[in-house]
Amino acid sequence: MARFLLFVPLVPFVLLTSAASAQQQGHDACARDVVRHCRAVMNDGDSAVLACLKEHRGRISKACEKVLVEHGQ
């Protein structure tokens, strides 16, 4: 029982860490494409950058394309 009580508080932390890690991998995969194709909108927020990446979809890297597809974009 004591082990269970120690484990339960860690579950949200693990889930948040996993989500943050996946998000970071997405940023890493698309960082070069953002600089190359979307520099003008980098300071306009994530929505503007995402729209720009979609606009240049035919020219972005395969890694970035994969991240967009995996996130339903």
C-alpha positions as CSV (number, residue, x, y, z in Angstrom):
1,M,0.0,0.0,0.0
2,A,2.8,2.4,0.8
3,R,4.4,1.9,-2.6
4,F,1.0,2.6,-4.3
5,L,0.7,5.9,-2.4
6,L,4.2,7.0,-3.4
7,F,3.5,6.1,-7.1
8,V,0.1,7.9,-7.5
9,P,1.5,11.5,-7.1
10,L,4.1,10.8,-9.8
11,V,1.6,9.8,-12.5
12,P,0.6,13.4,-13.5
13,F,4.3,14.4,-13.5
14,V,5.2,11.5,-15.9
15,L,2.3,12.3,-18.2
16,L,3.3,16.0,-18.3
17,T,6.9,15.2,-18.9
18,S,6.1,12.9,-21.8
19,A,3.9,15.5,-23.4
20,A,6.6,18.1,-23.0
21,S,9.2,15.8,-24.4
22,A,7.0,15.0,-27.5
23,Q,6.5,18.7,-28.0
24,Q,10.2,19.5,-27.8
25,Q,10.9,16.8,-30.4
26,G,8.4,18.5,-32.7
27,H,10.1,21.8,-32.2
28,D,13.5,20.3,-32.8
29,A,12.3,18.6,-36.0
30,C,10.8,21.8,-37.4
31,A,13.3,24.4,-36.1
32,R,15.3,24.6,-39.2
33,D,12.2,24.8,-41.4
34,V,10.8,27.6,-39.3
35,V,14.1,29.6,-39.6
36,R,14.3,28.9,-43.3
37,H,10.7,29.5,-44.4
38,C,8.9,31.3,-41.6
39,R,11.4,33.7,-40.1
40,A,9.1,36.6,-40.7
41,V,6.3,35.2,-38.5
42,M,8.5,33.6,-35.7
43,N,7.4,36.3,-33.2
44,D,3.8,36.1,-34.1
45,G,3.0,33.0,-32.1
46,D,2.6,29.3,-32.7
47,S,-0.5,29.6,-34.8
48,A,1.2,31.9,-37.3
49,V,4.3,29.5,-37.5
50,L,2.0,26.5,-38.0
51,A,0.1,28.3,-40.7
52,C,3.4,29.2,-42.4
53,L,4.7,25.6,-42.2
54,K,1.5,24.4,-43.8
55,E,1.8,27.0,-46.5
56,H,5.3,25.8,-47.3
57,R,4.4,22.1,-46.8
58,G,6.0,21.0,-50.1
59,R,9.4,22.4,-49.0
60,I,9.7,21.4,-45.4
61,S,11.8,18.5,-44.2
62,K,10.5,15.0,-43.9
63,A,11.0,15.1,-40.2
64,C,8.9,18.2,-39.8
65,E,6.2,16.9,-42.2
66,K,6.0,13.7,-40.0
67,V,5.5,15.8,-36.9
68,L,2.7,17.8,-38.5
69,V,1.0,14.6,-39.7
70,E,1.3,13.0,-36.3
71,H,-0.4,16.0,-34.7
72,G,-3.2,16.0,-37.2
73,Q,-2.1,19.0,-39.2
